[in-house]
Amino acid sequence: MRLEVRTRVLLLSGVCLASAALGGLVWHSATVVQAYTIGADGGAVITERGLSQLFAIDVWYAFTGLIIGILLGALTWALFHEIGWWVAPLAAVVGLVAAVVCWRVGVAFGPSDFATRVVAAQPGDKVPVDFKLHTLVALLTWPFGALVPVALYAAFERGPVES
């Protein structure tokens, strides 16, 4: 039984948005947000290790995106492989939409507005950095992940045998 095009589009859209939102929650909960310590002079300091771990936010986002992107790419292939080469850009768009949704959901849980929190902090307080992506290149792991299964399926699927 083959689903109608509208049903397949709705199914892919729903899974894309739901998995991206869930990915945002996983990304936020899996990441340890580093903090600056407010000194007696009012300056904010962070350890060298803490500074290097600021990019763990991006790493967890990219890892989440690669896993969810692969799953979305496989679903895109399963639902739309008969449209030919158009399935590749469709998978990339689905991956990019999921990337943006995950990004927005994760960032919405904060913390944010670092400068205001530093100004209000007292000496000895620890002020967590903003929960945000430090490099937008991490967004590209999502469409890349979505293209991997499409490329593999296209390369290894047996087409109709010609006689």
C-alpha positions in Angstrom: 0.0 0.0 0.0 1.5 3.3 -1.1 0.6 6.5 0.8 -0.7 9.6 -0.9 1.9 12.3 -1.5 0.1 14.7 1.0 0.2 12.0 3.7 3.9 11.3 3.1 4.7 15.1 3.2 2.8 15.4 6.5 4.5 12.4 8.0 8.0 13.6 7.0 7.2 17.1 8.3 5.8 15.8 11.6 8.7 13.5 12.2 11.2 16.2 11.2 9.8 18.7 13.7 9.2 16.3 16.5 12.7 14.7 16.3 14.3 18.1 16.0 12.4 19.4 19.1 13.4 16.2 21.0 16.9 16.7 19.7 17.0 20.2 21.2 16.0 18.9 24.6 18.6 16.1 24.4 21.2 18.6 23.2 20.4 21.0 26.1 20.4 18.3 28.8 23.6 16.5 27.5 25.7 19.6 27.5 27.5 20.9 30.6 27.5 24.7 30.5 30.8 26.2 31.7 30.7 29.2 34.1 32.8 32.3 34.7 33.7 33.1 38.3 33.4 36.8 39.4 36.5 38.0 41.1 36.8 40.6 43.9 37.7 43.3 41.4 34.4 42.5 39.5 36.2 40.8 36.6 35.0 37.5 35.3 37.5 34.7 34.9 37.3 31.1 33.5 39.8 28.3 33.6 41.7 27.3 30.5 39.9 24.0 30.6 36.5 25.7 31.0 37.3 27.9 28.0 38.2 24.9 25.8 35.0 23.2 26.9 32.8 26.1 25.7 32.8 24.3 22.3 31.3 21.2 23.8 27.9 22.9 23.2 28.7 22.9 19.5 30.1 19.3 19.6 26.9 17.9 21.2 24.8 19.8 18.7 26.7 18.4 15.8 26.6 14.9 17.2 22.9 15.1 17.8 22.5 16.5 14.3 24.4 13.7 12.7 22.3 11.0 14.3 18.9 12.6 13.7 20.0 13.7 10.2 20.8 10.1 9.3 17.4 9.0 10.6 15.6 11.7 8.7 17.5 11.0 5.5 16.6 7.3 5.7 12.9 8.3 6.2 13.1 10.7 3.3 14.4 8.0 1.1 11.8 5.5 2.2 9.0 7.9 1.5 10.2 9.7 -1.6 12.8 7.6 -3.4 10.6 7.3 -6.5 11.1 11.0 -7.3 14.6 10.4 -8.4 17.4 12.8 -7.8 15.1 15.3 -6.2 15.2 13.1 -3.0 18.7 14.4 -2.3 17.8 18.2 -2.1 14.6 17.2 -0.2 16.7 15.3 2.4 19.1 18.3 2.7 16.2 20.7 3.3 14.6 18.4 5.8 17.9 18.2 7.6 18.4 22.0 7.6 14.9 22.6 8.9 15.5 20.1 11.7 18.8 21.9 12.5 17.1 25.2 12.9 14.3 23.8 15.0 16.7 22.0 17.3 18.9 25.1 17.6 15.9 27.3 18.6 14.5 24.7 21.1 17.9 24.2 22.8 18.7 27.9 23.0 15.2 28.6 24.4 16.0 26.7 27.6 18.9 29.1 28.2 20.8 30.4 30.0 21.1 33.6 27.9 21.9 37.3 28.4 25.4 36.7 29.8 26.3 40.4 30.1 23.3 41.3 32.3 23.9 38.3 34.6 27.6 39.2 35.0 26.8 42.8 35.9 24.3 41.6 38.5 26.7 39.0 40.0 28.6 39.4 43.3 32.3 38.4 43.8 32.6 34.7 44.1 29.4 34.0 42.1 29.6 31.6 39.1 27.9 32.8 36.0 27.2 30.2 33.3 27.9 31.2 29.7 25.1 31.6 27.2 23.7 28.4 25.8 24.3 29.1 22.1 26.2 27.8 19.1 29.6 29.3 18.7 30.0 28.3 15.1 27.2 28.1 12.6 29.1 25.4 10.7 27.6 22.9 13.2 24.3 23.5 11.4 25.7 21.7 8.4 26.0 18.4 10.1 22.2 18.0 10.0 21.8 18.1 6.2 25.1 16.2 5.8 23.7 13.4 8.0 20.5 13.4 6.0 22.4 13.0 2.8 24.4 10.0 3.9 21.6 7.4 3.8 20.3 8.9 0.5 23.7 8.6 -1.1 24.1 5.1 0.2 20.7 3.9 -0.8 21.1 5.5 -4.3 24.5 3.9 -4.8 23.6 0.4 -3.6 19.9 -0.1 -4.4 19.3 -2.5 -7.2 17.3 -0.9 -9.9 15.1 -2.8 -12.3 16.9 -5.4 -14.3 16.9 -4.8 -18.0 16.4 -7.7 -20.4 
